[in-house]
Amino acid sequence: MATVAILHIVHYDDMHNEAVNNSIVDADIVHETCHKVAHGIKDYEFCVAALEEDPRSHSADLQGLGIISMELIIENATKIGSRIKGLLNDQKYGRDAKRLLQACEDLYSMAKDVTKQAIDHFKSKDYHGASSLVDSAQVAATTCEDGFKGAGLKSPLIAEDNYIIQLTSIVVTITKIVH
């Protein structure tokens, strides 16, 4: 009976060590991918923080990280759309700012749609198609920001637009790596 108990303890300990070792290897894919994606320490830190928002990233392969990144674009574009709705109801924004916010809301709605299509392309290994669609999501964020600059207004969405731009850069680089 004592031998059986010792075997269970040894087996549990081996399983625990294997799980710890796997989590170390899995975490490395995030850091390894972000090193390839990064264009500077700020980009690297952003990449790691963004991918680690999703607990699946630690057990994902490169293909999985690409899909997770695109899902983060969709999730954040949805949050931005909700924020824009709130800003449209804010009395401190004039007619011109509200017109630009409405345009941004439309752009982010489009960004969600094209990113959903990009996921399908990515899953079917059409990396060029996926990358082109994700580029469209990046253009949405850039266009939103440029609209405010062109009107001489301060954008209330600077941080959000930059976040989406950085997320799309991660996806585009991942599609180049897996291609």
TADA-V497507 format. One record per pair of residues at least 12 apart in sequence whose ideal C-beta (glycine too) atoms are under 8 Angstrom apart, sorted by the first residue. I is the first residue (numbers start at 1). J is the second residue. D is the distance in whole Angstrom. If there is no record, write none. Layout:
I_J_D / I_J_D
This chain:
23_58_6 / 26_58_4 / 26_59_5 / 26_60_8 / 27_58_5 / 29_57_8 / 29_58_8 / 29_60_7 / 29_61_7 / 29_62_7 / 29_65_7 / 30_48_6 / 30_51_5 / 30_52_6 / 30_57_5 / 30_58_7 / 30_65_7 / 31_48_6 / 33_47_7 / 33_51_7 / 33_62_6 / 33_65_6 / 33_174_7 / 33_177_8 / 34_47_4 / 34_48_5 / 34_51_7 / 34_170_8 / 36_173_7 / 36_177_6 / 37_169_7 / 37_170_5 / 37_173_4 / 37_174_7 / 43_166_7 / 43_169_8 / 46_166_5 / 47_166_8 / 47_170_6 / 50_69_7 / 50_72_6 / 50_166_7 / 50_167_6 / 50_170_7 / 51_65_6 / 51_68_6 / 51_69_7 / 51_170_8 / 53_72_7 / 54_68_5 / 54_71_7 / 54_72_7 / 56_68_6 / 62_174_7 / 62_177_6 / 62_178_6 / 63_122_8 / 63_178_6 / 65_174_6 / 66_122_6 / 66_130_8 / 66_171_6 / 66_174_4 / 66_175_7 / 66_178_7 / 67_119_6 / 67_122_6 / 67_123_7 / 69_167_6 / 69_170_5 / 69_171_5 / 69_174_6 / 70_115_5 / 70_118_6 / 70_119_5 / 70_122_7 / 70_130_8 / 70_134_7 / 70_171_6 / 71_119_7 / 72_167_6 / 73_111_7 / 73_112_8 / 73_115_5 / 73_134_7 / 73_137_6 / 73_164_6 / 73_167_5 / 73_168_6 / 73_171_7 / 74_112_5 / 74_115_5 / 74_116_6 / 76_160_7 / 76_163_6 / 76_164_6 / 76_167_7 / 77_108_5 / 77_109_8 / 77_111_5 / 77_112_5 / 77_115_7 / 77_137_7 / 77_140_8 / 77_164_7 / 78_112_6 / 79_160_8 / 80_104_8 / 80_108_5 / 80_157_7 / 80_160_5 / 80_164_7 / 81_105_6 / 81_108_5 / 81_109_6 / 81_112_8 / 83_157_7 / 83_160_7 / 84_101_5 / 84_102_8 / 84_104_6 / 84_105_4 / 84_108_7 / 84_157_7 / 85_105_7 / 87_101_5 / 87_156_6 / 88_101_6 / 88_102_7 / 88_105_8 / 93_156_8 / 96_151_6 / 96_153_7 / 97_148_8 / 97_151_8 / 97_153_6 / 97_156_8 / 100_144_8 / 100_147_5 / 100_148_6 / 100_151_6 / 100_153_7 / 101_156_8 / 101_157_8 / 103_144_7 / 103_147_6 / 104_144_4 / 104_147_7 / 104_157_6 / 107_140_4 / 107_141_8 / 107_143_6 / 107_144_5 / 108_140_6 / 108_141_8 / 108_144_7 / 110_136_7 / 110_140_6 / 111_136_7 / 111_137_4 / 111_140_4 / 111_141_7 / 111_164_7 / 114_133_5 / 114_134_8 / 114_136_5 / 114_137_6 / 115_133_7 / 115_134_6 / 115_137_5 / 117_133_5 / 118_130_4 / 118_131_8 / 118_133_4 / 118_134_5 / 118_137_8 / 118_171_7 / 121_133_6 / 122_175_7 / 127_175_4 / 127_176_8 / 127_178_6 / 127_179_4 / 128_175_8 / 128_179_7 / 130_171_8 / 130_175_5 / 131_171_7 / 131_172_5 / 131_175_4 / 131_176_7 / 134_168_5 / 134_171_5 / 134_172_6 / 134_175_7 / 135_168_7 / 135_172_7 / 137_164_7 / 137_168_5 / 138_164_7 / 138_165_6 / 138_168_4 / 138_169_7 / 138_172_8 / 140_164_8 / 141_160_8 / 141_161_4 / 141_162_8 / 141_164_4 / 141_165_5 / 141_168_7 / 142_161_7 / 142_165_7 / 144_157_6 / 144_161_6 / 145_157_7 / 145_158_7 / 145_161_4 / 145_162_8
